[in-house]
């Protein structure tokens, strides 16, 4: 009888993108290559990435460090709003700012995002069928990284807001059959030199 085994989810935001977000900058390409070197000893079974160029290019540069690891494009790994909170769900002191932020996005994106967020949970989280642990990398965007971390911690659905991921930083979540998910590593930029850390975040969030 086939059992279930642990899944190790390696989660990263794409490297730094150009102002029009059509490609990685030179710094973004360096970030991606260094992330690949960081992961070289991991027995990755697959690399999943969103369909936008900055995620695809990051996944390709990371994947160059591995032999025989398949890359999979996934709409669920893309850039979208994963959950739209109602005002009453939010802390009163932050509600106006966060709702104003979310109102900037097109209605189509705000409508399709929650459906994709459910698919991301189904595709990328939880234990796996089989007897061997599975290691997978998801190259995605800031919002989905926050959503998956929030889910791992069983936090309220709105709490993806305020969880921020630097470009090419690394988060690792372990899903096992016999215990809640564990966030083993969060937003780690140890593989990046100082000048390449914390890009993608506003100055007040850089440490």
Residue pairs with C-beta under 8 A, 6 or more apart in sequence:
2 129
2 130
2 131
3 129
3 130
3 131
3 177
4 127
4 128
4 129
4 130
4 177
5 127
5 128
5 129
5 130
5 131
5 132
5 133
5 134
5 177
6 127
6 128
6 133
6 134
6 174
6 175
6 176
6 177
7 125
7 126
7 127
7 128
7 133
7 134
7 135
7 136
7 174
7 175
8 42
8 133
8 134
8 135
8 136
8 172
8 173
8 174
8 175
9 124
9 125
9 136
9 138
9 148
9 172
9 173
9 174
9 175
10 39
10 42
10 44
10 135
10 136
10 137
10 138
10 170
10 171
10 172
11 137
11 138
11 140
11 145
11 148
11 149
11 165
11 170
11 171
11 172
11 173
12 35
12 58
12 62
12 137
12 138
12 139
12 140
12 145
12 165
12 168
12 169
12 170
12 171
13 139
13 140
13 141
13 142
13 145
13 165
13 166
13 167
13 168
13 169
13 200
14 24
14 28
14 32
14 50
14 52
14 54
14 55
14 57
14 58
14 139
14 140
14 141
14 167
14 168
15 24
15 25
15 27
15 28
15 29
15 30
15 31
15 32
15 35
15 54
15 57
15 58
15 61
15 167
15 168
16 24
16 25
16 27
16 28
16 31
16 167
16 168
16 196
16 199
16 200
17 23
17 24
17 25
17 28
17 54
18 24
18 25
21 52
21 53
21 54
22 53
22 54
23 53
23 54
23 57
24 32
24 54
24 57
24 58
24 61
27 195
27 196
27 199
28 54
28 57
28 58
28 167
28 168
28 199
29 57
29 61
30 196
31 58
31 167
31 168
31 192
31 196
31 199
32 57
32 58
32 61
32 62
32 168
33 61
33 62
33 64
33 65
34 168
34 191
34 192
34 196
35 58
35 62
35 168
35 170
35 191
35 192
36 61
36 62
36 63
36 64
36 65
36 66
37 65
37 191
38 170
38 190
38 191
39 62
39 65
39 66
39 137
39 170
40 65
40 66
42 135
42 137
43 135
44 66
44 69
44 135
44 136
44 137
45 69
45 134
45 135
45 136
46 69
46 70
46 71
46 72
46 136
46 137
47 59
47 62
47 63
47 66
47 69
47 70
47 71
47 72
47 136
47 137
47 139
48 59
48 71
48 72
48 73
48 74
48 77
48 123
48 124
48 136
48 137
48 138
48 139
49 55
49 56
49 58
49 59
49 71
49 72
49 73
49 74
49 77
49 138
49 139
49 140
50 56
50 73
50 74
50 75
50 77
50 78
50 79
50 139
50 140
50 141
50 144
51 73
51 74
51 75
51 78
52 78
52 79
52 141
55 77
55 78
55 79
55 139
55 140
55 141
56 73
58 139
58 168
59 71
59 137
59 139
60 71
62 137
62 139
63 69
63 71
74 123
75 116
75 119
76 116
76 117
76 119
76 120
76 123
76 124
77 120
77 124
77 138
77 139
77 140
77 144
78 116
78 140
78 141
78 144
79 140
79 141
79 143
79 144
80 109
80 112
80 113
80 116
80 117
80 143
80 144
81 102
81 105
81 109
81 110
81 113
81 114
81 143
82 113
82 114
82 116
82 117
82 120
82 143
82 144
82 146
82 147
82 160
83 113
83 114
83 117
83 147
83 157
83 158
83 160
84 102
84 110
84 113
84 114
85 98
85 99
85 157
85 158
85 161
87 95
87 99
89 156
89 157
89 158
90 98
90 99
90 158
98 161
102 110
113 143
117 144
117 147
120 144
120 147
120 148
121 148
121 151
124 136
124 138
124 148
125 148
125 151
125 152
125 173
125 175
125 181
126 175
127 175
127 176
127 177
128 134
138 144
138 148
142 164
142 165
142 200
143 160
145 163
145 165
145 171
146 160
146 161
146 162
146 163
146 164
146 165
147 160
148 173
149 160
149 163
149 171
149 173
149 183
149 186
150 156
150 157
150 159
150 160
150 163
151 181
152 173
152 175
152 181
152 182
152 183
153 181
153 183
154 180
164 187
164 201
164 205
165 171
165 187
165 200
166 187
166 189
166 197
166 198
166 199
166 200
166 201
167 199
167 200
168 189
168 192
168 196
169 187
169 188
169 189
169 192
170 185
170 187
170 188
170 189
170 191
171 183
171 185
171 186
171 187
171 188
172 183
172 184
172 185
173 181
173 182
173 183
173 184
174 181
174 182
174 184
175 181
176 182
189 196
189 197
189 198
197 206
198 205
198 206
198 207
